[in-house]
Amino acid sequence: SFMPEVVGSISAWQLQADGDMPQPIEVLLKGRLKRQTRHHFNVIGCPHMLWSPHILLLVAISTMVMLAATGPVWSIFGVYQSALPFSQHRGILQRGWEKLVGKVLGDPRPQRAPRQTVFPTISAGGFPDLDSANLQLLHYPHPALMQPCADVDSFDGKLREFAEILRRMMYASGARGLSAPQVGVNLRIMICNPKPSTPEFGTIFVNPRILEEGSFEDVQHEKCASFPEMRVPVKRPVRVRVQAADCDGKLFTRILEGVEARLFQHEYDHLNGIVHVDRVPDSVRERLEPDLGNLVEEYLRD
């Protein structure tokens, strides 16, 4: 070390009366101090090197790349977190992401209109007399379209007969989906077929439930048989896992994506008394008011 050598050197020489060091000790100290100062200069001078234009440019580019990569990764995590292979650790991973990145970039799942989660409170009713009932496609603002539907509690011949009528009315209207309240029956029954030209792909859903929604959403224009000539932009999850019963009461579960997922959610909303115009922002709703007003006038005339 430096100091013991200096002390040892000082003890070998006598200091002059005026307090100055003899030349050999002074040279020794100056040489050691110069080397020590050079060492400290290299350490202390590092921050000054960081301010050089090349280093600053490198730091700026690295920061931009990290930010550019973090945003998509955060969004992708929001999309696919439900598909993580280690589902039991999903909550831990999500909380970690939220602490590390979410505070800056926010929730990766876009905000959307609140979904009605309360199931119907009205008592389950029976089917109308299908022989005499004049079932027809209802248009907005018919009250049946705003009424939550009751669960089906009887899986019998009447249910199968009504499901077949609903299927025929869907194909006759040119729609890809139809729900019971759209024909005036407030029971939780709906049919979907993303390919109307192939009737064998049509599926009847009785008492359907959405078990899980994917985090990623997109906006697509939707048409509805109860809103003629209207196309409404609606934001929905692109992937859902659903459960329903068939006409025999047997439960089944499906994972729907893309058009099938959107179609299911549109009809599912009808069963909860929600129509697609309820899911648009106020600014879009204002633009739709003239068309909605025409439907109201037509309904009042009839």
C-alpha positions, 0 to 999 in steps of 0.5 A, a space after each residue: 500500500 502507499 502510506 506505509 512506504 511513505 512513512 518508512 521513507 520519511 523515517 529514513 531521512 531527517 526533515 529540514 528545519 523549515 519543514 520541507 521534505 528532502 528531495 528524494 522523499 518529495 520525488 517519491 511522493 510526487 511520483 506516487 501521487 501522480 500515479 494515484 491521481 491518474 488512477 482516480 482520474 480514469 474512474 472519475 472521468 468516466 461520467 464525462 466520457 458518457 456525455 460524448 456524442 457517440 455514447 449519447 447516440 448509442 444510448 438514445 437508439 438503445 432506449 428507443 429500441 427497448 421502448 419500441 419492443 416493450 410496447 408490442 410485447 406488453 400488448 402481445 402479453 395482454 392478448 395471449 396471457 390466457 393461453 400461457 402454457 403454465 396457466 397456474 403461474 399466469 396470475 404471478 406473471 401478470 402481476 409482475 408485468 403490471 409492476 414492471 411495465 404496466 405502470 408506464 404503458 398501462 393495461 394491455 387490454 383495451 377498455 370497452 363498454 361494460 358487459 352485462 354480467 347479471 343473468 335474467 331475473 324474470 321467471 322462465 316462461 313457456 313457449 308460445 303456441 307455435 301452431 297459432 303464434 305469428 312469429 316475425 322478425 322484430 325491429 328496434 325499438 321493440 321492447 322484447 329487444 331490450 328485455 333480458 331473457 330467461 333460461 330454458 328449463 324444459 328440453 322437450 319437443 317444443 324446444 326442438 320445434 322452436 329451434 327449427 323455426 328460428 333456424 328457418 327464419 334466420 336463413 329466410 332473413 339472410 342473417 348469419 345469426 338470430 336470437 329468440 328475443 328477435 322474434 318475440 320470445 324472451 328465452 335464452 336460445 340463439 342460432 349462429 352460422 358463419 356460413 349461411 350457404 351451408 346449413 349443416 354448420 348452423 349451431 343452436 345454443 341453449 342457455 349459452 354462457 361466455 366462460 372466458 374472453 381473450 384480451 385482444 379486441 378489434 373493431 368490425 362493422 356489424 349488421 343486425 336483422 333488427 336494425 335494417 340497413 345499418 352497419 355499426 362499428 363494434 369493439 369485441 374480443 376476437 376469441 371467446 370460450 363458451 358453454 351452452 346446451 343443445 336441444 336435448 340438454 347436453 352441455 358442450 364447450 367451444 372456443 370461437 375465434 374471429 367471425 364466429 366469436 363476433 357472431 356469437 357475442 352479437 347474438 349473446 348480447 340480444 339474450 341480455 337485452 343489449 343491442 349493438 348500438 349500446 356498445 358504441 362510443 357516444 360520438 358514434 351513437 350521435 352519428 347513428 341517431 338519424 337512422 335510429 330515429 327513422 326506426 322509431 318512427 316506423 315502429 310507432 306507425 306500425 
